[in-house]
């Protein structure tokens, strides 16, 4: 009996020593893992720093190469105040070419137009002033500089875009149809259940008026609903008698302070035979337009 107890004590002692050793080993392993993680983290940070430095150096090289290859030393432009009657803005531009000779002639080409620059006094700068309709150019209108000298002609694309100037001068409007559930049934027809969120540039109280939602089926206006000052408009409408093969469209429309109509198509779907709907993608020119009071589309 005493021998058994003694053996048990020896085993317990050995297990205790083994446990202490394992705890010590685990502690050393944790310490090594922490060191490895720290070293790895430092290495990653160093690699990121090196990559960022390389990217910055490449950017500097590209900029220097571009400056060396450029035909000009400097280029500046500015827009003036909007003429609300003509919807035009004055544009001033100043360009200093690297080389100027007696017969040097500079011109800007954009959107099928050409604007000549005149030498500014005794300096090497060339300047021009012209009017620009803010609705000219339904998209990108890049500007190209043309320099003619000594019987030769050279061109350079400027980092300048004269398209879409209306965004700088007229109020911005946006609307989104969220939480939408559009279905149909033989009993109720087309069922529209959802929420419209409006985002109007209303820094001034008179930026927009006559805001409304327009419901169309097969191109025919079936209902209009004024939105008032609400930013979230809850919708639940039914259009009996419509279903399979019919196309439903939801529009948002508002008139800005200049009298232009901002129109956004929020949804366009077609009902199918199984009681579901097929949503049609909203194209860039079909989902948003600005029109004058006569309905002429000015931009999209």
N, C-alpha and C positions, 0 to 999 in steps of 0.2 A: 504493500500500500504506500509506504514511505517512498519507495523507489518510483512508483507511478507518479506521485505528487511532484517528486524532484524532476522527473522527466518533463512533466507538464510545465513546470516553472522554467526549465531550460528552453522549451519550445516557445513559451510566451516571450522570454527574454530575446530569443533569436528573432521572433516575429517583430518584436518592438524595435530591435536594431535595424531589421530589414525595412520596417516602415519609416523609421527616421532617415535611413539612407535614401529610400525612394523619395521622401519629401524633399530631402536636400538635393537629390538629382533633378527632381521636377522644378525646384526653385532655380537651379542653375540653367535648366532647359528654358524656363520662362525668361530668364535674364538674357540668354543667347537669342531667343526669338525676338525679344524687344530690341536687342542690338541689331539683329538682322532687319527688322522692320524699319528701325530708324535709319540704318544705312541705305536700305532700299528707297525709303522716302526721300532721303537727301540726294540719292543718285537720280531719282525721277525729277526732282526739282532742278538739279543741275542740268539734266538733259533738256527739260523744258526751257530753262534759261538760255542754254546754248542754241536751241531751235529758234527761240524768239530773237536772239541776237543775229542769227543767220538770216531770218526773214527780214529783220530790220535792215541788215546790210544789203540784201538783195533789193529791197525797196529803194534804198538810197542809190544803189547802182542804177536801177531802172530809171529813177527820177533824173539822175545825172545824165544818163544816156539820152533820155527824152529831151532834156534841156539842151544838150549839145546838138541833137539832131533837129531841134526846133528852128523855125525861120524867124522867130520873134524873141525879144528880150522880156517884154511884159504885155499883158492883156487885161483890160478892165472894162466892165460895163455896168450900167445902172438903169433902173426903170424909174420913171417919174409918176406923177399923180394920174389916176384914172379920169378920163373924160367920160362922164356918165351918159352923155348924150350920144356920142359916137362909139362908146365902149372901146376906146383906144388908149394906149399909154405911150408917152414919149420914151425913146430908148437912146441912150448915149453910150458910145463905145470909144475906147482909146487903145491903140496898138502901137508898140514900138518895135519895128523890125530890127534884126541884127545888122543888116547892111542896107544902106540907103545911097542910091546914086541919083543923078540928075533926072532920069526918066522913070524913077520908081513910081509904080501905081498900085494901090491896094484896093481890094473890093471884098465884100462879104456876099456869099451865095447861100440862100436858104429857101426851101419851099418853092423853088422856081423863080425867086426874086434875086435881084442883084443890087447891092447898095455900095456905092463908091465911098472911099475915105479920102479926106483932104489932109495935106501936110499942115501941121500946126505951127505956123510961124517959122522961126529959125531952128526949132528943135527937130529931133528925129521922129517925133510922135506923129501918128496919123489919127484923125478923129472923124466921127460921123454921128449925125442925129437923124432919127427917123421915127415915124409913128407905126405902132404895131397893134392891129386888131387882136384883142385878147382871145377871140374865138377862132383865129386863123390857125390852122394846123390841128387836125383831130388825131393827135398822137405825137410822136417824136418829130421835131423839126431841127435836125442838126445844122450847125453853121460851119461853113468852110471858108477859110481865108485864101484869097488868090493874090499872089504878088507877081507883078510883071516888071522886069527890069532887064536892060541890055538885050532886048529881043527874046528873052526867055520868060516862061511862065511856070511858077511853082505854087503848089497848094498845100494847105495844112488844115486838118480837121480840129476845130477849137473845142474846148470842153465847155460847150454852151448849147443849150436847147431852147428854142423859141416856141415850142409847142406847149399847149395846156396852160397858158398864162392866166386863164380865167380862174384857176384855183387860187391864185394870189389875190384876186380882187372881188370876187363875188362870194356870198355866204356858201358854206358847205352843208350838204344835206346827206343823211344816210338813214336807212331803215332796214330792219332785219325781221324776218318772220321766223319765230322760234316756237318751240313746244307745239308744232303744228300736227294736226291729225285730220287729214282730208280723206273722206270716204264717200260712198254713195250707197243708197238702198232704193229699192223699188218704191217704198212708201214715202221716204223723205227726200229723195233725189240726192243732190250733192250736199254733203255736210262738211262745213268748215269750222274747225274747233282749234283755236290756237291763240298766240299772243304776238303782237307786233311791237318791237322796240324801236323808238325813234331817237335819232341823234342829230339834232339840228344845231347849227351855229347860231346861237341866240344871244350873243354878247350884247346885241342891241335888240330892243323889244320889237322893232319893226323889220327884222331880218326876213321873217317868213310870215305868210298869212295864207288863209284858205287851204290849210293842210287837210288832206282827206285820203281815205282808202277807196279804191275803185275795184269792183268785182265784175269780171267778164266771163261769159261762157260762149265759146265759139266766136270770140271777137266782139260779141254784143255786150254792152254795159247793162247789167241787171240791177246793180245797186251802187250807191255811193254813201260814204259815211265820214262825216267830219271828225277829225281827231282832237280838235281843240288844243289845249296846252298839255295834254297827257303825254307822258313818255312811254308808258306801257299801256297798250290798248288790247283789252281782252275781246276775243271774237268768238261768237257762236252764231252761225248763219246757215240756213238751209235754202236750197234752190230746187223746189219740186219739179218733177217732169224731166230732169236731166240725169244721164247715167252713161251707159255703154257708148263708147266712141266720142263722147263730148270732152272738150278741152276747157279746163278752168284756169283762169289767170287772176292773180291778185296784184294790184299796183298801189304804190304810194305816190302822191302828187302834192306839190306845194309851190306857191308863188313867192319868189324872193323880192327884196325891196326894189329891185330894178325892173320887176315885171316879168322876169324869165320864169318859165315853168320847169321845175325839177321833177322828173318822173323816174321812178324805179320799179321794175318788175320784181316782185318779191317771190312769186311762185307761179309755175306753169306745169300743169299735170293733165294727163289724159286717163279717163276711166276705162277699165277693161272689163271683160265679161265675168271675171271671177270675184268681182267686188273689191278688187285692189286698184291701185293707181300706179301709173308710170310717170315718174318725174322727169321733166325735160331740163337739160342743163341750160343755165342762163348764160348766153354769150355776152361778151364784154359790151358789144354795141346794142344788145337787146335788153340788158338789165338796167341800164342807166342812160338817160339822155337829158339834155337841157334844150328847151324849145322857146321860141319867142311867142308872143300872143297869137300870132297867126298859125302856130303849129309847126313852123319850120324848125327842123332839128339843127341846132347850132354846134353841138359837140356831144361826144359820148365818151 
